[in-house]
Amino acid sequence: MKHVMTLLLVLLCGPLAAQTNINLGGIDADPNAPVEVTADNLDVDQNAGTAVFSGNVTIGQGDLRLSAPQVNVTYGADSGDITRMQASGGVTFVTATEAAEAQSADYDLAAGTLTLTGDVLLTQGASALSSQSMVVDLETGTAQMSGRVSTVFQQGGN
């Protein structure tokens, strides 16, 4: 269970929370706020180095919420370090003013990347950006979208 909580802290307090506001429309979290996790089920396999949250999974910290039907956590059996978090079945990241949606999300801590795939949609107010996939380099804060990229930018004013 210690490893699962470490992942949640890394996910919501670490590079993802600190960097997503660069290219995901300002989505970020309060790193001092408590992390809350709810799910219908949790299966932990210490020998395999996995933990699976399933059924109405919600991970929240401050104004940031991640929702998905399933979240798989992988960590090194020897080191206990979290190496990957994968959410599937329709994933949503939401704050009070921004949202990111995709069919799946893969947060690879070793590579420092967040990959969203399947009907990716980023929204901020009336502005929207969509594609089939997006890879975010969390070190540099850059993102690459591919697969019929479409955008609507709503300028300020009336």
C-alpha positions in Angstrom: 0.0 0.0 0.0 3.0 2.3 0.7 3.9 2.0 -3.0 0.4 2.9 -4.2 0.4 6.1 -2.1 3.8 7.0 -3.4 2.5 6.8 -6.9 -0.4 9.0 -6.1 1.9 11.6 -4.5 4.2 11.4 -7.5 1.4 11.7 -10.0 -0.4 14.6 -8.4 2.5 16.4 -6.7 5.4 15.7 -9.0 6.4 16.6 -12.5 2.9 15.9 -14.0 1.2 18.4 -11.7 4.0 20.9 -12.0 4.3 20.8 -15.8 0.9 20.1 -17.3 -0.1 23.7 -17.1 2.4 24.5 -19.9 0.5 22.6 -22.6 -2.6 21.2 -21.2 -4.5 24.5 -20.7 -3.4 25.3 -17.2 -4.3 22.0 -15.4 -2.4 21.8 -12.2 -2.8 20.8 -8.6 -2.0 22.2 -5.2 1.0 20.0 -4.1 0.2 20.7 -0.4 -3.4 19.5 -0.6 -4.2 16.0 0.5 -4.5 13.2 -2.1 -7.8 11.4 -2.1 -8.5 8.1 -3.9 -11.8 6.3 -4.3 -12.5 3.1 -6.2 -14.8 0.2 -6.0 -11.8 -2.2 -5.8 -8.1 -2.3 -5.2 -5.9 -5.3 -6.0 -2.3 -5.2 -5.0 0.3 -7.9 -6.0 3.5 -7.2 -4.2 5.3 -10.0 -6.1 4.4 -8.6 -9.5 4.9 -5.0 -8.4 1.4 -3.9 -9.4 -1.7 -2.3 -7.9 -5.0 -2.0 -9.8 -7.7 0.4 -8.8 -10.9 -0.5 -10.6 -14.5 0.7 -10.8 -15.3 4.4 -10.7 -11.7 5.4 -9.9 -11.3 9.0 -8.8 -8.0 10.5 -7.7 -8.1 14.1 -6.5 -5.9 16.7 -5.0 -7.1 20.3 -4.5 -9.0 21.3 -7.7 -7.5 18.5 -9.8 -9.5 15.3 -10.4 -8.5 12.3 -12.5 -11.4 9.9 -13.3 -11.2 6.5 -15.1 -12.8 3.1 -14.8 -9.4 1.5 -14.2 -5.9 2.7 -13.1 -3.0 0.3 -13.1 0.1 1.1 -11.1 3.5 -0.6 -11.8 6.5 -0.3 -9.4 9.9 -1.9 -9.2 9.7 -5.0 -7.0 13.2 -4.4 -5.6 13.3 -0.6 -5.4 9.6 0.1 -4.7 9.8 3.1 -7.0 6.8 3.8 -9.2 7.6 3.3 -12.8 4.3 3.7 -14.6 0.6 4.6 -14.1 -1.9 3.7 -16.8 -5.5 4.8 -16.8 -8.0 3.2 -19.2 -11.6 3.0 -20.2 -12.1 6.7 -20.7 -9.9 9.1 -18.7 -10.7 12.6 -17.6 -8.5 15.2 -15.9 -10.6 18.2 -14.6 -10.0 21.4 -12.8 -12.5 24.2 -12.2 -11.7 25.8 -15.6 -9.9 23.2 -17.7 -10.3 19.6 -18.8 -8.4 16.9 -20.7 -10.1 13.7 -22.0 -8.9 10.6 -23.7 -9.6 6.9 -24.0 -6.4 6.1 -22.1 -3.5 7.8 -20.4 0.0 6.4 -19.8 2.3 8.2 -17.3 5.8 6.7 -17.7 7.9 8.1 -14.9 11.2 6.7 -16.2 10.7 8.3 -19.6 9.2 11.5 -18.2 6.2 11.3 -20.6 2.4 11.5 -20.4 0.7 9.9 -23.4 -3.0 10.4 -24.1 -4.5 8.2 -26.8 -7.9 7.8 -28.4 -10.2 10.9 -29.0 -8.0 13.3 -27.1 -9.8 16.5 -26.2 -8.4 19.5 -24.3 -10.7 22.3 -23.3 -10.3 25.6 -21.6 -13.4 27.8 -21.6 -14.7 27.9 -25.2 -11.3 26.9 -26.7 -10.7 23.3 -27.6 -8.0 21.2 -29.2 -8.4 17.6 -30.3 -6.5 14.8 -31.9 -6.1 11.0 -31.7 -3.0 11.1 -29.6 -0.8 13.5 -27.6 2.6 12.9 -26.0 3.8 15.4 -23.4 7.4 15.6 -22.4 7.2 16.5 -18.8 10.8 17.6 -18.5 10.5 20.2 -21.3 6.8 20.9 -21.1 6.4 20.3 -24.8 3.6 18.3 -26.5 3.1 16.6 -29.8 -0.4 15.9 -31.1 -1.1 13.6 -34.0 -4.0 12.1 -35.8 -6.3 14.7 -37.4 -5.6 17.6 -35.1 -8.4 20.1 -34.9 -8.6 23.3 -32.8 -11.0 26.1 -31.9 -9.5 29.1 -30.2 -12.0 31.5 -28.6 -10.4 35.0 -28.3 -11.2 37.3 -25.4 -13.7 40.0 -25.9 -17.5 39.7 -25.9 
